[in-house]
Amino acid sequence: MLRHLLPPILDALNAWQRGMNADEGSLMNQVTSVLNTPRARRCEIGLTDSYLLQTELFQLHRRGPNQTDKFGSDLAVTVNALTSPSFVKSAFFQFKIAEHGRATIEARQIADAEIHCAVFDRSFCLAVDPTNRTIRVEALAGLKSRFPTDADSQTVVTDKWQPFTEWVLGWLRCKIGPWSQPTDLVSIEQLLRQYTLREPEVLPARWEVEPNYYPAKSWLSATFRPRRNRRSNAG
């Protein structure tokens, strides 16, 4: 599964590192540009079954006046494997540019992620350091616990954060972050789907959030669907 999900994101990050504009806006644009083409390809994630990987990127609507929207993250990623048993899991990323192993975290970004607890529980800061050519990840909850009281921002050392590929392995193995029940009608994935609709349905009470709040600026949904069974080699 990791072999089929990771390359497009790494390609985007590498392309950004080779570019001229080393800022967080251009990083986000590079990632979403690479992910913006819907993909459907055959892959194998088990020993007996063949799957079709389908990816979609949704730009979540901006409805607030005068750019007053609040975003819980830059990019939400959902992996949905229609296996037996099913697997559904989402993570929310805030992109940061690190310089020589240091990045600046703003209190406002942590506060915006905290607006919805299901978003905050799955929120991570992803720091790209073009000088050291590293990509590291830290949970937003951990950053909050070490954030100075009443400070607007804090510069943190990212060298001890988890390497990105190591984090992805732990996340897919459910050692990092909560997962969702496929049958949960008020899961975080269902909330994300609401924001993709032109005319959202009435939100359940559990989803009450502030006006003009969005869980993410963009949402990447990757679904592994069974394609056909492979022939058994047992004779």
BELRA-V847337 format. One record per pair of residues at least 12 apart in sequence whose C-alpha atoms are under 10 Angstrom apart, sorted by the first residue. I is the first residue (numbers start at 1). J is the second residue. D is the distance in whole Angstrom. If there is no record, write none. Layout:
I/J/D
I/J/D
This chain:
1/43/8
1/44/8
1/45/6
1/46/9
1/53/9
1/79/10
1/81/9
1/169/10
1/172/9
1/224/9
2/45/9
2/165/9
2/168/8
2/169/7
2/172/8
3/43/10
3/45/9
4/41/9
4/42/10
4/43/7
4/44/9
4/45/9
4/53/8
5/53/9
5/55/9
5/79/9
5/168/10
5/222/8
6/165/8
6/168/9
8/31/8
8/34/7
8/35/7
9/30/9
9/31/6
9/32/9
9/34/7
9/35/8
10/31/9
10/34/10
10/135/9
10/164/10
10/165/10
11/30/9
11/31/8
11/34/8
12/27/8
12/28/9
12/29/9
12/30/6
12/31/5
12/32/8
12/33/8
12/34/6
12/35/8
13/27/7
13/28/9
13/30/7
13/31/7
13/34/10
13/128/8
13/130/9
13/133/10
13/135/9
14/27/10
14/30/10
14/31/10
14/128/10
14/130/9
14/133/9
15/27/9
15/30/8
15/31/9
15/34/10
16/28/9
16/29/9
16/30/6
16/31/8
16/128/10
16/130/9
17/30/10
17/128/9
17/129/9
17/130/6
17/131/9
17/133/8
18/130/9
22/97/8
22/128/10
22/129/10
22/130/8
23/95/10
23/96/9
23/97/7
23/98/10
24/74/10
24/94/10
24/95/7
24/96/6
24/97/6
24/98/10
24/127/10
24/128/9
25/74/10
25/95/9
25/96/10
25/97/10
27/95/8
27/96/9
27/97/9
27/128/9
28/74/7
28/75/8
28/94/9
28/95/7
28/96/10
28/217/10
28/218/10
31/75/9
32/57/8
32/58/9
32/59/9
32/75/9
32/218/8
32/219/9
32/220/9
33/57/10
34/57/10
35/55/8
35/56/8
35/57/6
35/58/10
35/219/10
35/220/8
36/55/9
36/56/7
36/57/5
36/58/8
36/59/9
36/218/10
36/220/9
37/55/8
37/56/7
37/57/8
38/54/7
38/55/5
38/56/5
38/57/7
38/220/10
38/221/10
38/222/10
39/52/10
39/53/7
39/54/5
39/55/5
39/56/7
39/57/10
39/222/9
40/52/6
40/53/5
40/54/4
40/55/7
40/56/9
40/222/10
40/223/9
40/224/10
41/53/5
41/54/7
41/55/9
41/224/10
42/54/9
42/224/9
42/225/9
42/226/10
42/227/8
43/224/9
43/225/10
43/226/10
43/227/9
44/224/9
44/226/9
44/227/10
44/230/10
45/81/10
45/83/10
45/224/9
46/83/9
47/229/10
47/230/9
47/232/10
48/228/9
48/229/6
48/230/6
48/231/8
48/232/8
49/83/9
49/226/7
49/227/8
49/228/6
49/229/5
49/230/6
49/231/9
50/224/9
50/225/9
50/226/6
50/227/5
50/228/6
50/229/6
50/230/7
51/81/9
51/82/9
51/83/9
51/223/9
51/224/6
51/225/5
51/226/4
51/227/5
51/228/7
51/229/9
52/223/8
52/224/6
52/225/5
52/226/6
52/227/6
52/228/9
53/80/10
53/81/9
53/222/7
53/223/6
53/224/5
53/225/6
53/226/9
53/227/10
54/80/10
54/221/8
54/222/6
54/223/5
54/224/7
54/225/8
55/78/10
55/79/9
55/220/7
55/221/6
55/222/4
55/223/6
55/224/9
56/219/8
56/220/6
56/221/5
56/222/7
56/223/9
57/75/10
57/76/10
57/77/9
57/218/7
57/219/6
57/220/4
57/221/6
57/222/9
58/75/10
58/76/10
58/192/10
58/193/9
58/195/9
58/196/7
58/216/10
58/217/9
58/218/6
58/219/5
58/220/6
58/221/8
59/75/10
59/195/9
59/196/8
59/216/9
59/217/6
59/218/5
59/219/7
59/220/9
60/192/9
60/193/9
60/194/10
60/195/6
60/196/6
60/197/9
60/198/10
60/214/7
60/215/9
60/216/7
60/217/6
60/218/6
60/219/7
61/195/7
61/196/7
61/197/9
61/198/8
61/212/10
61/214/8
61/216/10
61/217/8
61/218/9
62/195/10
62/212/8
62/213/9
62/214/8
62/217/9
63/211/9
63/212/6
63/213/9
63/214/10
64/211/8
64/212/5
64/213/8
65/212/9
67/212/9
68/211/10
68/212/7
68/213/9
69/210/10
69/211/8
69/212/5
69/213/6
69/214/7
69/217/10
70/108/10
70/109/9
70/111/10
70/112/6
70/113/9
70/115/9
70/210/9
70/211/9
70/212/6
70/213/5
70/214/6
70/215/8
70/216/9
70/217/9
71/94/10
71/109/8
71/111/10
71/112/6
71/113/7
71/115/9
71/212/9
71/213/6
71/214/5
71/215/6
71/216/5
71/217/6
71/218/10
72/92/8
72/93/9
72/94/8
72/109/7
72/110/8
72/111/8
72/112/5
72/113/4
72/114/7
72/115/7
72/116/8
72/119/7
72/120/8
72/123/8
72/213/8
72/214/6
72/215/5
72/216/5
72/217/8
73/91/10
73/92/6
73/93/5
73/94/5
73/95/8
73/109/8
73/110/9
73/112/8
73/113/7
73/119/8
73/120/9
73/123/8
73/124/9
73/125/9
73/214/8
73/215/6
73/216/4
73/217/7
73/218/8
73/219/10
74/92/7
74/93/6
74/94/5
74/95/7
74/125/10
74/214/10
74/215/9
74/216/5
74/217/5
74/218/6
74/219/9
75/91/8
75/92/6
75/93/5
75/94/7
75/95/8
75/123/10
75/215/9
75/216/5
75/217/6
75/218/5
75/219/6
75/220/7
76/90/7
76/91/6
76/92/4
76/93/6
76/94/9
76/119/9
76/122/9
76/123/9
76/189/10
76/192/9
76/215/8
76/216/6
76/217/8
76/218/6
76/219/5
76/220/6
76/221/8
77/89/8
77/90/5
77/91/5
77/92/6
77/93/8
77/189/10
77/216/10
77/218/9
77/219/6
77/220/5
77/221/6
77/222/8
78/90/4
78/91/7
78/92/9
78/188/10
78/189/7
78/192/10
78/219/8
78/220/6
78/221/5
78/222/6
78/223/8
79/91/9
79/172/9
79/189/10
79/220/9
79/221/6
79/222/5
79/223/6
79/224/8
80/180/10
80/182/9
80/189/10
80/221/8
80/222/6
80/223/5
80/224/6
80/225/9
81/182/10
81/222/8
81/223/6
81/224/5
81/225/7
81/226/9
82/182/9
82/223/7
82/224/6
82/225/5
82/226/7
83/224/8
83/225/8
83/226/7
85/182/10
86/180/10
86/181/8
86/182/7
86/183/10
87/172/9
87/174/10
87/179/8
87/180/8
87/181/8
87/182/7
87/223/10
87/224/10
88/172/10
88/178/10
88/179/6
88/180/5
88/181/7
88/182/6
88/183/10
88/187/10
88/189/8
88/222/10
88/223/9
89/122/9
89/171/9
89/172/8
89/174/9
89/177/9
89/178/7
89/179/5
89/180/6
89/181/9
89/182/9
89/187/10
89/188/9
89/189/8
90/118/10
90/119/9
90/122/7
90/123/9
90/171/9
90/172/10
90/177/9
90/178/8
90/179/7
90/180/8
90/188/8
90/189/7
90/192/10
90/219/10
90/220/10
90/221/9
91/119/8
91/120/9
91/121/9
91/122/5
91/123/6
91/124/7
91/171/9
91/176/10
91/177/8
91/178/9
91/179/9
91/188/10
91/219/10
92/113/9
92/119/7
92/120/8
92/121/9
92/122/6
92/123/5
92/124/6
92/125/8
92/126/10
92/139/10
92/140/10
92/215/8
92/216/7
92/218/10
92/219/9
93/113/10
93/119/10
93/122/9
93/123/6
93/124/5
93/125/6
93/126/6
93/127/10
93/137/9
93/138/10
93/139/9
93/140/9
93/216/8
94/109/8
94/110/10
94/113/9
94/123/8
94/124/6
94/125/5
94/126/6
94/127/8
94/137/10
94/140/9
94/216/9
95/124/9
95/125/6
95/126/5
95/127/6
95/128/8
95/137/10
96/125/7
96/126/6
96/127/5
96/128/6
96/129/9
96/135/10
96/136/10
96/137/10
97/126/9
97/127/6
97/128/5
97/129/6
97/130/8
97/135/10
98/126/9
98/127/6
98/128/6
98/129/5
98/130/7
98/131/8
98/132/9
98/133/10
98/134/9
98/135/9
98/136/10
98/155/10
98/156/9
98/157/9
98/158/7
98/159/10
99/127/9
99/128/8
99/129/6
99/130/7
99/131/7
99/132/8
99/157/10
99/158/9
100/129/7
100/130/8
100/131/6
100/132/6
100/133/10
100/134/10
100/157/9
100/158/9
100/159/9
101/127/9
101/128/9
101/129/7
101/130/10
101/131/9
101/132/7
101/133/10
101/134/9
101/136/10
101/156/8
101/157/6
101/158/5
101/159/5
101/160/9
101/161/10
102/127/9
102/128/10
102/129/8
102/155/7
102/156/6
102/157/5
102/158/6
102/159/8
103/127/7
103/128/9
103/129/9
103/154/8
103/155/5
103/156/6
103/157/7
103/158/7
104/127/10
104/153/7
104/154/6
104/155/4
104/156/6
104/157/9
104/158/10
105/125/9
105/140/10
105/143/8
105/144/10
105/147/9
105/152/9
105/153/5
105/154/5
105/155/6
105/156/7
106/147/9
106/151/9
106/152/6
106/153/4
106/154/7
106/155/9
107/143/10
107/144/8
107/147/8
107/148/9
107/149/10
107/150/9
107/151/7
107/152/5
107/153/5
107/154/8
108/151/10
108/152/7
108/153/8
109/140/10
109/152/10
109/153/10
110/123/9
110/125/10
110/140/7
110/141/9
110/143/8
110/144/7
110/147/10
111/144/9
112/213/8
112/214/9
112/215/9
113/140/8
113/141/10
113/213/10
113/214/9
113/215/8
113/216/9
114/140/9
114/141/9
114/144/10
115/208/10
115/209/7
115/210/7
115/213/8
115/214/10
115/215/9
116/188/10
116/206/10
116/207/8
116/208/8
116/209/7
116/210/9
116/213/9
116/214/10
116/215/8
117/188/10
117/207/10
118/178/9
118/187/9
118/188/6
118/191/10
118/207/9
118/215/9
119/188/7
119/215/7
119/216/9
120/139/9
120/140/7
120/141/7
120/215/9
121/139/9
121/140/8
121/141/7
121/177/7
121/178/7
122/139/8
122/140/8
122/141/9
122/176/9
122/177/6
122/178/7
122/179/9
122/188/10
123/138/9
123/139/6
123/140/6
123/141/8
123/177/9
124/137/7
124/138/6
124/139/4
124/140/5
124/141/8
124/142/9
124/143/9
124/177/10
125/137/6
125/138/5
125/139/6
125/140/6
125/141/10
125/143/9
125/161/10
126/138/7
126/139/9
126/140/10
126/158/10
126/161/9
126/162/10
126/163/10
126/164/8
127/158/7
127/159/10
127/161/9
127/163/10
127/164/9
128/158/9
128/164/10
129/158/9
129/159/10
132/159/10
134/158/10
134/159/9
134/163/8
134/164/8
135/158/9
135/159/10
135/161/9
135/162/9
135/163/6
135/164/6
135/165/9
136/158/7
136/159/8
136/160/8
136/161/6
136/162/5
136/163/4
136/164/5
136/165/9
136/166/9
136/167/8
137/158/8
137/159/10
137/160/9
137/161/6
137/162/5
137/163/6
137/164/6
137/165/9
137/166/9
137/167/7
137/168/9
138/158/8
138/160/9
138/161/6
138/162/7
138/163/9
138/164/9
138/167/9
139/161/9
139/162/10
139/176/9
139/177/9
143/156/9
185/204/10
186/203/9
186/204/8
186/205/10
186/206/8
186/207/8
187/206/10
187/207/9
188/207/9
188/215/9
189/219/10
189/221/9
190/207/10
191/203/8
191/204/10
191/206/10
191/207/7
191/214/10
191/215/9
192/214/9
192/215/7
192/216/8
192/218/10
192/219/8
192/221/10
193/219/9
193/221/10
195/214/8
195/215/9
195/216/10
195/219/10
196/218/10
196/219/9
